[in-house]
Amino acid sequence: MFFDNYRKKEDGAVRFYDLHSKRTKILLIIIYLICLAVIIVSLFPPIWVFLASFKDIKEFRRSATILPSQFDFSVYAKTWNDLKFAKFYINSFISVAGSVLSAVIFNGLLAYVLGVIKPKGHKVIYGLVMWSLLIPSTTSVVALFININRIGINQSFLPLWLSFGANAFYVVLFKQFFERLPKELVEAAKLDGCGYLKTFTNIILPLSKSIVMVVVIFAVNAAWSDFLLPYLVLNGSGKETVMVRLFMFRTSNATDVEVLRAVAFSIIPPVILFTIFQKQITEGASAGALKG
């Protein structure tokens, strides 16, 4: 019964005829047990946060059990209203929306130039893009922050949006996918009088929905969970995101349980996003992966 799914399996490391070996069966069971253990270890922290957030402060500090004495969802509504979380949710959604648009448009345009148009010197530019992947993003935060203040665009969402419009990883994903598209369609668009920009919007993007979806999901998750740059740029502006608000709890009068509920609020959108689009994430990432 446990191995029935392998009857129609014709590829992969383990096929049905491999299961005639007792050693292979034992090895497969061990692999499943290891995967189950990894799942349990990965899911335990968010589950603990969710369950502990139903406790009051006395039960949280004195009770060693994971399960709360009662499940009262009204405490979540109270914490949401007391901490005015709706404002920070709106700020995060604004930051995410602009970051997603910038991630798709700007990185997509650069990848279109490098992978489809290929002007003179495109290999040099692509080499610089690849080299930038070796540089940790935190090393450029100081210079980035100084330039943001010098230009005068601090205390706004614009620096956050533009930072996602210059992401080397997204450029690589787009470029590898664009190079696999049929070149005949691009040549046909040229014959019909389409310029470079019109070809990108009318031909390339509609054919690249899978990789666009992957970049959108990655950008949403990264923009939602980003803390350092929003803290530097938005702190004191009234436009703080959810992650910045969580950090500000250290100087607030919020109790430990209220902080746990706030953490639960912050992880809900990424969890929902991954649950709904996990298939697109894996398939699109494979489609846009580097060529071997």
ChimeraX commands (.cxc) that place a marker at each C-alpha (Angstrom):
marker #1 position 0.00,0.00,0.00 radius 0.5
marker #1 position 2.82,2.40,0.91 radius 0.5
marker #1 position 4.61,1.81,-2.40 radius 0.5
marker #1 position 1.54,1.77,-4.73 radius 0.5
marker #1 position 2.40,5.23,-6.10 radius 0.5
marker #1 position 5.57,3.79,-7.63 radius 0.5
marker #1 position 3.72,1.33,-9.90 radius 0.5
marker #1 position 3.27,3.87,-12.70 radius 0.5
marker #1 position 6.53,5.69,-12.07 radius 0.5
marker #1 position 8.91,5.40,-15.02 radius 0.5
marker #1 position 11.62,7.90,-14.10 radius 0.5
marker #1 position 13.42,9.17,-11.05 radius 0.5
marker #1 position 16.01,7.68,-8.73 radius 0.5
marker #1 position 13.66,4.94,-7.45 radius 0.5
marker #1 position 11.27,3.06,-9.73 radius 0.5
marker #1 position 8.82,0.29,-8.96 radius 0.5
marker #1 position 11.06,-2.58,-10.04 radius 0.5
marker #1 position 13.75,-1.24,-7.67 radius 0.5
marker #1 position 11.42,-2.00,-4.77 radius 0.5
marker #1 position 11.91,-5.75,-5.22 radius 0.5
marker #1 position 15.10,-5.20,-3.27 radius 0.5
marker #1 position 14.56,-5.19,0.49 radius 0.5
marker #1 position 17.53,-2.87,0.91 radius 0.5
marker #1 position 15.96,-0.29,-1.41 radius 0.5
marker #1 position 12.67,-0.44,0.51 radius 0.5
marker #1 position 14.44,0.18,3.80 radius 0.5
marker #1 position 16.44,3.05,2.31 radius 0.5
marker #1 position 13.27,4.63,0.91 radius 0.5
marker #1 position 11.52,4.41,4.26 radius 0.5
marker #1 position 14.51,6.05,5.95 radius 0.5
marker #1 position 14.40,8.88,3.40 radius 0.5
marker #1 position 10.69,9.40,4.06 radius 0.5
marker #1 position 11.30,9.48,7.82 radius 0.5
marker #1 position 14.08,12.06,7.39 radius 0.5
marker #1 position 11.80,14.22,5.23 radius 0.5
marker #1 position 9.04,13.91,7.84 radius 0.5
marker #1 position 11.45,14.99,10.58 radius 0.5
marker #1 position 12.52,18.03,8.51 radius 0.5
marker #1 position 8.87,18.99,8.00 radius 0.5
marker #1 position 8.15,18.73,11.73 radius 0.5
marker #1 position 11.21,20.82,12.63 radius 0.5
marker #1 position 10.26,23.46,10.02 radius 0.5
marker #1 position 6.61,23.72,11.05 radius 0.5
marker #1 position 7.07,23.64,14.81 radius 0.5
marker #1 position 8.11,27.34,15.29 radius 0.5
marker #1 position 5.11,28.92,13.48 radius 0.5
marker #1 position 2.72,26.41,15.09 radius 0.5
marker #1 position 4.14,27.21,18.51 radius 0.5
marker #1 position 3.77,30.95,17.87 radius 0.5
marker #1 position 0.15,30.48,16.79 radius 0.5
marker #1 position -0.81,28.31,19.79 radius 0.5
marker #1 position 1.07,30.37,22.37 radius 0.5
marker #1 position -0.59,33.56,21.15 radius 0.5
marker #1 position -3.94,32.36,22.54 radius 0.5
marker #1 position -2.60,32.36,26.11 radius 0.5
marker #1 position -2.80,35.32,28.46 radius 0.5
marker #1 position 0.40,36.69,29.93 radius 0.5
marker #1 position 0.14,34.65,33.16 radius 0.5
marker #1 position -0.48,31.36,31.35 radius 0.5
marker #1 position 2.27,32.15,28.86 radius 0.5
marker #1 position 4.87,32.67,31.59 radius 0.5
marker #1 position 3.82,29.82,33.92 radius 0.5
marker #1 position 2.45,27.07,31.68 radius 0.5
marker #1 position 4.92,24.73,30.00 radius 0.5
marker #1 position 2.31,23.09,27.75 radius 0.5
marker #1 position 2.05,23.93,24.06 radius 0.5
marker #1 position -1.74,23.93,23.90 radius 0.5
marker #1 position -3.54,26.91,25.46 radius 0.5
marker #1 position -6.34,26.44,27.96 radius 0.5
marker #1 position -8.84,27.94,25.49 radius 0.5
marker #1 position -9.00,29.17,21.90 radius 0.5
marker #1 position -10.43,32.68,22.02 radius 0.5
marker #1 position -10.06,34.38,18.63 radius 0.5
marker #1 position -11.33,37.66,20.06 radius 0.5
marker #1 position -7.87,38.27,21.54 radius 0.5
marker #1 position -6.52,38.53,17.99 radius 0.5
marker #1 position -9.09,41.19,17.12 radius 0.5
marker #1 position -8.21,43.08,20.32 radius 0.5
marker #1 position -4.47,42.99,19.57 radius 0.5
marker #1 position -5.11,44.06,15.96 radius 0.5
marker #1 position -7.08,47.11,17.15 radius 0.5
marker #1 position -4.84,47.98,20.10 radius 0.5
marker #1 position -1.64,47.94,18.07 radius 0.5
marker #1 position -3.30,49.58,15.03 radius 0.5
marker #1 position -1.92,46.86,12.79 radius 0.5
marker #1 position -4.15,47.74,9.82 radius 0.5
marker #1 position -2.03,50.84,9.12 radius 0.5
marker #1 position 1.19,48.82,8.91 radius 0.5
marker #1 position -0.47,46.15,6.78 radius 0.5
marker #1 position -1.48,48.84,4.28 radius 0.5
marker #1 position 2.05,50.24,4.27 radius 0.5
marker #1 position 3.48,46.77,3.64 radius 0.5
marker #1 position 1.04,46.14,0.79 radius 0.5
marker #1 position 2.03,49.45,-0.83 radius 0.5
marker #1 position 5.70,48.53,-0.50 radius 0.5
marker #1 position 5.07,45.04,-1.90 radius 0.5
marker #1 position 2.95,46.25,-4.84 radius 0.5
marker #1 position 5.58,48.72,-6.04 radius 0.5
marker #1 position 8.40,46.24,-5.47 radius 0.5
marker #1 position 6.64,43.58,-7.55 radius 0.5
marker #1 position 6.05,45.96,-10.46 radius 0.5
marker #1 position 9.67,47.13,-10.39 radius 0.5
marker #1 position 10.99,43.57,-10.11 radius 0.5
marker #1 position 9.08,42.46,-13.20 radius 0.5
marker #1 position 9.43,45.54,-15.41 radius 0.5
marker #1 position 13.02,46.69,-14.81 radius 0.5
marker #1 position 14.66,43.29,-14.37 radius 0.5
marker #1 position 12.60,41.94,-17.25 radius 0.5
marker #1 position 13.71,44.78,-19.55 radius 0.5
marker #1 position 17.37,44.25,-18.72 radius 0.5
marker #1 position 17.05,40.51,-19.26 radius 0.5
marker #1 position 15.25,41.19,-22.56 radius 0.5
marker #1 position 18.16,43.30,-23.74 radius 0.5
marker #1 position 20.77,40.75,-22.62 radius 0.5
marker #1 position 18.93,37.62,-23.74 radius 0.5
marker #1 position 17.01,38.67,-26.86 radius 0.5
marker #1 position 18.34,41.92,-28.35 radius 0.5
marker #1 position 21.99,41.20,-27.41 radius 0.5
marker #1 position 23.67,44.48,-28.40 radius 0.5
marker #1 position 27.43,44.90,-28.49 radius 0.5
marker #1 position 28.92,44.50,-25.03 radius 0.5
marker #1 position 25.99,42.50,-23.66 radius 0.5
marker #1 position 28.35,39.78,-22.43 radius 0.5
marker #1 position 30.27,42.33,-20.36 radius 0.5
marker #1 position 27.07,43.63,-18.80 radius 0.5
marker #1 position 25.86,40.13,-18.07 radius 0.5
marker #1 position 29.23,39.30,-16.53 radius 0.5
marker #1 position 28.87,42.29,-14.21 radius 0.5
marker #1 position 25.37,41.12,-13.28 radius 0.5
marker #1 position 26.71,37.67,-12.42 radius 0.5
marker #1 position 29.58,39.16,-10.43 radius 0.5
marker #1 position 27.11,41.22,-8.39 radius 0.5
marker #1 position 25.58,37.97,-7.15 radius 0.5
marker #1 position 28.84,37.34,-5.28 radius 0.5
marker #1 position 28.52,40.59,-3.31 radius 0.5
marker #1 position 26.42,40.39,-0.10 radius 0.5
marker #1 position 23.62,42.95,-0.25 radius 0.5
marker #1 position 24.37,44.27,3.24 radius 0.5
marker #1 position 27.81,45.49,2.15 radius 0.5
marker #1 position 26.25,48.18,-0.03 radius 0.5
marker #1 position 23.61,49.36,2.44 radius 0.5
marker #1 position 25.70,52.28,3.75 radius 0.5
marker #1 position 26.47,53.65,0.27 radius 0.5
marker #1 position 22.87,53.06,-0.80 radius 0.5
marker #1 position 21.49,54.90,2.23 radius 0.5
marker #1 position 23.85,57.85,1.70 radius 0.5
marker #1 position 22.80,58.18,-1.94 radius 0.5
marker #1 position 19.11,57.90,-1.01 radius 0.5
marker #1 position 19.49,60.80,1.41 radius 0.5
marker #1 position 21.59,62.78,-1.07 radius 0.5
marker #1 position 18.92,62.46,-3.77 radius 0.5
marker #1 position 16.20,63.28,-1.27 radius 0.5
marker #1 position 13.93,60.29,-1.74 radius 0.5
marker #1 position 14.10,59.02,1.83 radius 0.5
marker #1 position 10.96,58.79,3.96 radius 0.5
marker #1 position 9.17,57.32,0.93 radius 0.5
marker #1 position 8.53,53.93,-0.66 radius 0.5
marker #1 position 10.43,54.79,-3.86 radius 0.5
marker #1 position 13.86,53.49,-2.69 radius 0.5
marker #1 position 12.27,50.19,-1.67 radius 0.5
marker #1 position 10.62,49.80,-5.07 radius 0.5
marker #1 position 13.78,50.66,-7.00 radius 0.5
marker #1 position 15.91,48.27,-4.95 radius 0.5
marker #1 position 13.79,45.38,-6.21 radius 0.5
marker #1 position 14.08,46.72,-9.75 radius 0.5
marker #1 position 17.82,46.05,-9.63 radius 0.5
marker #1 position 17.98,42.42,-8.57 radius 0.5
marker #1 position 20.61,40.30,-10.32 radius 0.5
marker #1 position 18.92,37.03,-9.41 radius 0.5
marker #1 position 15.68,38.04,-11.13 radius 0.5
marker #1 position 17.64,39.19,-14.19 radius 0.5
marker #1 position 19.28,35.77,-14.47 radius 0.5
marker #1 position 15.93,34.00,-14.15 radius 0.5
marker #1 position 14.34,36.17,-16.83 radius 0.5
marker #1 position 17.32,35.94,-19.19 radius 0.5
marker #1 position 17.54,32.16,-19.11 radius 0.5
marker #1 position 13.81,31.89,-19.76 radius 0.5
marker #1 position 13.75,34.48,-22.57 radius 0.5
marker #1 position 16.55,32.68,-24.41 radius 0.5
marker #1 position 14.36,29.57,-24.64 radius 0.5
marker #1 position 11.50,31.39,-26.36 radius 0.5
marker #1 position 11.10,30.80,-30.11 radius 0.5
marker #1 position 13.18,33.38,-31.97 radius 0.5
marker #1 position 10.80,33.17,-34.91 radius 0.5
marker #1 position 8.14,35.03,-32.91 radius 0.5
marker #1 position 10.51,37.91,-32.22 radius 0.5
marker #1 position 11.53,38.05,-35.91 radius 0.5
marker #1 position 7.86,38.02,-36.94 radius 0.5
marker #1 position 7.17,40.92,-34.59 radius 0.5
marker #1 position 10.00,42.90,-36.19 radius 0.5
marker #1 position 8.58,42.25,-39.65 radius 0.5
marker #1 position 5.20,43.51,-38.45 radius 0.5
marker #1 position 6.80,46.77,-37.39 radius 0.5
marker #1 position 6.97,46.21,-33.63 radius 0.5
marker #1 position 9.67,48.14,-31.83 radius 0.5
marker #1 position 11.76,46.73,-29.02 radius 0.5
marker #1 position 9.43,47.92,-26.26 radius 0.5
marker #1 position 6.27,46.76,-28.04 radius 0.5
marker #1 position 7.84,43.36,-28.69 radius 0.5
marker #1 position 8.64,43.08,-25.00 radius 0.5
marker #1 position 5.14,43.98,-23.83 radius 0.5
marker #1 position 3.12,42.20,-26.54 radius 0.5
marker #1 position 5.26,39.12,-27.29 radius 0.5
marker #1 position 7.82,38.38,-24.58 radius 0.5
marker #1 position 5.81,39.01,-21.42 radius 0.5
marker #1 position 2.66,37.11,-22.51 radius 0.5
marker #1 position 4.83,34.08,-23.32 radius 0.5
marker #1 position 6.64,34.32,-19.99 radius 0.5
marker #1 position 3.75,34.06,-17.54 radius 0.5
marker #1 position 5.32,31.18,-15.63 radius 0.5
marker #1 position 8.63,32.92,-14.89 radius 0.5
marker #1 position 6.84,36.22,-14.24 radius 0.5
marker #1 position 4.73,34.42,-11.64 radius 0.5
marker #1 position 7.86,33.03,-10.00 radius 0.5
marker #1 position 9.51,36.47,-9.82 radius 0.5
marker #1 position 6.27,37.95,-8.48 radius 0.5
marker #1 position 6.09,35.35,-5.70 radius 0.5
marker #1 position 9.76,35.77,-4.81 radius 0.5
marker #1 position 9.43,39.56,-4.83 radius 0.5
marker #1 position 6.29,39.51,-2.66 radius 0.5
marker #1 position 7.93,37.28,-0.08 radius 0.5
marker #1 position 11.20,39.27,-0.08 radius 0.5
marker #1 position 9.50,42.67,0.06 radius 0.5
marker #1 position 7.13,41.60,2.82 radius 0.5
marker #1 position 9.90,40.19,5.03 radius 0.5
marker #1 position 12.48,42.92,4.30 radius 0.5
marker #1 position 13.49,44.85,7.42 radius 0.5
marker #1 position 16.84,46.66,7.14 radius 0.5
marker #1 position 16.22,49.01,4.23 radius 0.5
marker #1 position 12.60,49.86,5.25 radius 0.5
marker #1 position 13.85,50.57,8.77 radius 0.5
marker #1 position 16.57,52.91,7.52 radius 0.5
marker #1 position 14.37,54.67,4.98 radius 0.5
marker #1 position 10.92,54.73,6.60 radius 0.5
marker #1 position 11.65,54.95,10.33 radius 0.5
marker #1 position 9.82,57.96,11.77 radius 0.5
marker #1 position 7.89,58.67,8.56 radius 0.5
marker #1 position 4.58,57.06,9.57 radius 0.5
marker #1 position 4.95,54.67,6.62 radius 0.5
marker #1 position 6.62,51.85,8.57 radius 0.5
marker #1 position 5.98,48.32,7.32 radius 0.5
marker #1 position 4.93,45.31,9.39 radius 0.5
marker #1 position 8.50,44.14,9.95 radius 0.5
marker #1 position 9.62,47.57,11.13 radius 0.5
marker #1 position 6.63,47.67,13.48 radius 0.5
marker #1 position 7.63,44.33,14.97 radius 0.5
marker #1 position 11.09,45.72,15.72 radius 0.5
marker #1 position 9.55,48.80,17.34 radius 0.5
marker #1 position 7.76,46.60,19.89 radius 0.5
marker #1 position 10.96,46.55,21.95 radius 0.5
marker #1 position 10.23,50.13,23.07 radius 0.5
marker #1 position 6.43,49.75,23.34 radius 0.5
marker #1 position 4.15,48.63,26.16 radius 0.5
marker #1 position 3.04,45.50,24.27 radius 0.5
marker #1 position 3.15,42.28,26.28 radius 0.5
marker #1 position 5.02,39.18,25.16 radius 0.5
marker #1 position 1.77,37.52,24.07 radius 0.5
marker #1 position 0.75,40.56,22.02 radius 0.5
marker #1 position 4.12,40.46,20.30 radius 0.5
marker #1 position 3.51,36.78,19.47 radius 0.5
marker #1 position 0.14,37.68,17.96 radius 0.5
marker #1 position 1.83,40.42,15.94 radius 0.5
marker #1 position 4.39,37.88,14.71 radius 0.5
marker #1 position 1.51,35.59,13.73 radius 0.5
marker #1 position -0.05,38.47,11.76 radius 0.5
marker #1 position 3.26,39.02,9.96 radius 0.5
marker #1 position 3.72,35.41,8.80 radius 0.5
marker #1 position 0.17,34.83,7.60 radius 0.5
marker #1 position 0.50,36.41,4.09 radius 0.5
marker #1 position 3.72,34.56,3.08 radius 0.5
marker #1 position 2.33,31.25,4.34 radius 0.5
marker #1 position -0.91,31.71,2.39 radius 0.5
marker #1 position 1.04,32.77,-0.71 radius 0.5
marker #1 position 3.33,29.73,-0.61 radius 0.5
marker #1 position 0.44,27.35,0.09 radius 0.5
marker #1 position -1.52,28.56,-2.94 radius 0.5
marker #1 position 1.36,28.95,-5.40 radius 0.5
marker #1 position 3.89,26.31,-4.32 radius 0.5
marker #1 position 3.39,24.41,-7.60 radius 0.5
marker #1 position 4.11,27.53,-9.67 radius 0.5
marker #1 position 7.19,28.27,-7.56 radius 0.5
marker #1 position 8.79,24.87,-8.18 radius 0.5
marker #1 position 7.79,24.61,-11.84 radius 0.5
marker #1 position 8.70,28.20,-12.71 radius 0.5
marker #1 position 12.02,28.05,-10.89 radius 0.5
marker #1 position 12.92,24.94,-12.87 radius 0.5
marker #1 position 11.88,26.63,-16.12 radius 0.5
marker #1 position 14.04,29.66,-15.37 radius 0.5
marker #1 position 16.98,27.77,-13.93 radius 0.5
marker #1 position 20.48,28.06,-15.28 radius 0.5
marker #1 position 21.38,25.86,-18.17 radius 0.5
marker #1 position 23.69,22.97,-17.38 radius 0.5
marker link #1:1,2 radius 0.2
marker link #1:2,3 radius 0.2
marker link #1:3,4 radius 0.2
marker link #1:4,5 radius 0.2
marker link #1:5,6 radius 0.2
marker link #1:6,7 radius 0.2
marker link #1:7,8 radius 0.2
marker link #1:8,9 radius 0.2
marker link #1:9,10 radius 0.2
marker link #1:10,11 radius 0.2
marker link #1:11,12 radius 0.2
marker link #1:12,13 radius 0.2
marker link #1:13,14 radius 0.2
marker link #1:14,15 radius 0.2
marker link #1:15,16 radius 0.2
marker link #1:16,17 radius 0.2
marker link #1:17,18 radius 0.2
marker link #1:18,19 radius 0.2
marker link #1:19,20 radius 0.2
marker link #1:20,21 radius 0.2
marker link #1:21,22 radius 0.2
marker link #1:22,23 radius 0.2
marker link #1:23,24 radius 0.2
marker link #1:24,25 radius 0.2
marker link #1:25,26 radius 0.2
marker link #1:26,27 radius 0.2
marker link #1:27,28 radius 0.2
marker link #1:28,29 radius 0.2
marker link #1:29,30 radius 0.2
marker link #1:30,31 radius 0.2
marker link #1:31,32 radius 0.2
marker link #1:32,33 radius 0.2
marker link #1:33,34 radius 0.2
marker link #1:34,35 radius 0.2
marker link #1:35,36 radius 0.2
marker link #1:36,37 radius 0.2
marker link #1:37,38 radius 0.2
marker link #1:38,39 radius 0.2
marker link #1:39,40 radius 0.2
marker link #1:40,41 radius 0.2
marker link #1:41,42 radius 0.2
marker link #1:42,43 radius 0.2
marker link #1:43,44 radius 0.2
marker link #1:44,45 radius 0.2
marker link #1:45,46 radius 0.2
marker link #1:46,47 radius 0.2
marker link #1:47,48 radius 0.2
marker link #1:48,49 radius 0.2
marker link #1:49,50 radius 0.2
marker link #1:50,51 radius 0.2
marker link #1:51,52 radius 0.2
marker link #1:52,53 radius 0.2
marker link #1:53,54 radius 0.2
marker link #1:54,55 radius 0.2
marker link #1:55,56 radius 0.2
marker link #1:56,57 radius 0.2
marker link #1:57,58 radius 0.2
marker link #1:58,59 radius 0.2
marker link #1:59,60 radius 0.2
marker link #1:60,61 radius 0.2
marker link #1:61,62 radius 0.2
marker link #1:62,63 radius 0.2
marker link #1:63,64 radius 0.2
marker link #1:64,65 radius 0.2
marker link #1:65,66 radius 0.2
marker link #1:66,67 radius 0.2
marker link #1:67,68 radius 0.2
marker link #1:68,69 radius 0.2
marker link #1:69,70 radius 0.2
marker link #1:70,71 radius 0.2
marker link #1:71,72 radius 0.2
marker link #1:72,73 radius 0.2
marker link #1:73,74 radius 0.2
marker link #1:74,75 radius 0.2
marker link #1:75,76 radius 0.2
marker link #1:76,77 radius 0.2
marker link #1:77,78 radius 0.2
marker link #1:78,79 radius 0.2
marker link #1:79,80 radius 0.2
marker link #1:80,81 radius 0.2
marker link #1:81,82 radius 0.2
marker link #1:82,83 radius 0.2
marker link #1:83,84 radius 0.2
marker link #1:84,85 radius 0.2
marker link #1:85,86 radius 0.2
marker link #1:86,87 radius 0.2
marker link #1:87,88 radius 0.2
marker link #1:88,89 radius 0.2
marker link #1:89,90 radius 0.2
marker link #1:90,91 radius 0.2
marker link #1:91,92 radius 0.2
marker link #1:92,93 radius 0.2
marker link #1:93,94 radius 0.2
marker link #1:94,95 radius 0.2
marker link #1:95,96 radius 0.2
marker link #1:96,97 radius 0.2
marker link #1:97,98 radius 0.2
marker link #1:98,99 radius 0.2
marker link #1:99,100 radius 0.2
marker link #1:100,101 radius 0.2
marker link #1:101,102 radius 0.2
marker link #1:102,103 radius 0.2
marker link #1:103,104 radius 0.2
marker link #1:104,105 radius 0.2
marker link #1:105,106 radius 0.2
marker link #1:106,107 radius 0.2
marker link #1:107,108 radius 0.2
marker link #1:108,109 radius 0.2
marker link #1:109,110 radius 0.2
marker link #1:110,111 radius 0.2
marker link #1:111,112 radius 0.2
marker link #1:112,113 radius 0.2
marker link #1:113,114 radius 0.2
marker link #1:114,115 radius 0.2
marker link #1:115,116 radius 0.2
marker link #1:116,117 radius 0.2
marker link #1:117,118 radius 0.2
marker link #1:118,119 radius 0.2
marker link #1:119,120 radius 0.2
marker link #1:120,121 radius 0.2
marker link #1:121,122 radius 0.2
marker link #1:122,123 radius 0.2
marker link #1:123,124 radius 0.2
marker link #1:124,125 radius 0.2
marker link #1:125,126 radius 0.2
marker link #1:126,127 radius 0.2
marker link #1:127,128 radius 0.2
marker link #1:128,129 radius 0.2
marker link #1:129,130 radius 0.2
marker link #1:130,131 radius 0.2
marker link #1:131,132 radius 0.2
marker link #1:132,133 radius 0.2
marker link #1:133,134 radius 0.2
marker link #1:134,135 radius 0.2
marker link #1:135,136 radius 0.2
marker link #1:136,137 radius 0.2
marker link #1:137,138 radius 0.2
marker link #1:138,139 radius 0.2
marker link #1:139,140 radius 0.2
marker link #1:140,141 radius 0.2
marker link #1:141,142 radius 0.2
marker link #1:142,143 radius 0.2
marker link #1:143,144 radius 0.2
marker link #1:144,145 radius 0.2
marker link #1:145,146 radius 0.2
marker link #1:146,147 radius 0.2
marker link #1:147,148 radius 0.2
marker link #1:148,149 radius 0.2
marker link #1:149,150 radius 0.2
marker link #1:150,151 radius 0.2
marker link #1:151,152 radius 0.2
marker link #1:152,153 radius 0.2
marker link #1:153,154 radius 0.2
marker link #1:154,155 radius 0.2
marker link #1:155,156 radius 0.2
marker link #1:156,157 radius 0.2
marker link #1:157,158 radius 0.2
marker link #1:158,159 radius 0.2
marker link #1:159,160 radius 0.2
marker link #1:160,161 radius 0.2
marker link #1:161,162 radius 0.2
marker link #1:162,163 radius 0.2
marker link #1:163,164 radius 0.2
marker link #1:164,165 radius 0.2
marker link #1:165,166 radius 0.2
marker link #1:166,167 radius 0.2
marker link #1:167,168 radius 0.2
marker link #1:168,169 radius 0.2
marker link #1:169,170 radius 0.2
marker link #1:170,171 radius 0.2
marker link #1:171,172 radius 0.2
marker link #1:172,173 radius 0.2
marker link #1:173,174 radius 0.2
marker link #1:174,175 radius 0.2
marker link #1:175,176 radius 0.2
marker link #1:176,177 radius 0.2
marker link #1:177,178 radius 0.2
marker link #1:178,179 radius 0.2
marker link #1:179,180 radius 0.2
marker link #1:180,181 radius 0.2
marker link #1:181,182 radius 0.2
marker link #1:182,183 radius 0.2
marker link #1:183,184 radius 0.2
marker link #1:184,185 radius 0.2
marker link #1:185,186 radius 0.2
marker link #1:186,187 radius 0.2
marker link #1:187,188 radius 0.2
marker link #1:188,189 radius 0.2
marker link #1:189,190 radius 0.2
marker link #1:190,191 radius 0.2
marker link #1:191,192 radius 0.2
marker link #1:192,193 radius 0.2
marker link #1:193,194 radius 0.2
marker link #1:194,195 radius 0.2
marker link #1:195,196 radius 0.2
marker link #1:196,197 radius 0.2
marker link #1:197,198 radius 0.2
marker link #1:198,199 radius 0.2
marker link #1:199,200 radius 0.2
marker link #1:200,201 radius 0.2
marker link #1:201,202 radius 0.2
marker link #1:202,203 radius 0.2
marker link #1:203,204 radius 0.2
marker link #1:204,205 radius 0.2
marker link #1:205,206 radius 0.2
marker link #1:206,207 radius 0.2
marker link #1:207,208 radius 0.2
marker link #1:208,209 radius 0.2
marker link #1:209,210 radius 0.2
marker link #1:210,211 radius 0.2
marker link #1:211,212 radius 0.2
marker link #1:212,213 radius 0.2
marker link #1:213,214 radius 0.2
marker link #1:214,215 radius 0.2
marker link #1:215,216 radius 0.2
marker link #1:216,217 radius 0.2
marker link #1:217,218 radius 0.2
marker link #1:218,219 radius 0.2
marker link #1:219,220 radius 0.2
marker link #1:220,221 radius 0.2
marker link #1:221,222 radius 0.2
marker link #1:222,223 radius 0.2
marker link #1:223,224 radius 0.2
marker link #1:224,225 radius 0.2
marker link #1:225,226 radius 0.2
marker link #1:226,227 radius 0.2
marker link #1:227,228 radius 0.2
marker link #1:228,229 radius 0.2
marker link #1:229,230 radius 0.2
marker link #1:230,231 radius 0.2
marker link #1:231,232 radius 0.2
marker link #1:232,233 radius 0.2
marker link #1:233,234 radius 0.2
marker link #1:234,235 radius 0.2
marker link #1:235,236 radius 0.2
marker link #1:236,237 radius 0.2
marker link #1:237,238 radius 0.2
marker link #1:238,239 radius 0.2
marker link #1:239,240 radius 0.2
marker link #1:240,241 radius 0.2
marker link #1:241,242 radius 0.2
marker link #1:242,243 radius 0.2
marker link #1:243,244 radius 0.2
marker link #1:244,245 radius 0.2
marker link #1:245,246 radius 0.2
marker link #1:246,247 radius 0.2
marker link #1:247,248 radius 0.2
marker link #1:248,249 radius 0.2
marker link #1:249,250 radius 0.2
marker link #1:250,251 radius 0.2
marker link #1:251,252 radius 0.2
marker link #1:252,253 radius 0.2
marker link #1:253,254 radius 0.2
marker link #1:254,255 radius 0.2
marker link #1:255,256 radius 0.2
marker link #1:256,257 radius 0.2
marker link #1:257,258 radius 0.2
marker link #1:258,259 radius 0.2
marker link #1:259,260 radius 0.2
marker link #1:260,261 radius 0.2
marker link #1:261,262 radius 0.2
marker link #1:262,263 radius 0.2
marker link #1:263,264 radius 0.2
marker link #1:264,265 radius 0.2
marker link #1:265,266 radius 0.2
marker link #1:266,267 radius 0.2
marker link #1:267,268 radius 0.2
marker link #1:268,269 radius 0.2
marker link #1:269,270 radius 0.2
marker link #1:270,271 radius 0.2
marker link #1:271,272 radius 0.2
marker link #1:272,273 radius 0.2
marker link #1:273,274 radius 0.2
marker link #1:274,275 radius 0.2
marker link #1:275,276 radius 0.2
marker link #1:276,277 radius 0.2
marker link #1:277,278 radius 0.2
marker link #1:278,279 radius 0.2
marker link #1:279,280 radius 0.2
marker link #1:280,281 radius 0.2
marker link #1:281,282 radius 0.2
marker link #1:282,283 radius 0.2
marker link #1:283,284 radius 0.2
marker link #1:284,285 radius 0.2
marker link #1:285,286 radius 0.2
marker link #1:286,287 radius 0.2
marker link #1:287,288 radius 0.2
marker link #1:288,289 radius 0.2
marker link #1:289,290 radius 0.2
marker link #1:290,291 radius 0.2
marker link #1:291,292 radius 0.2
view
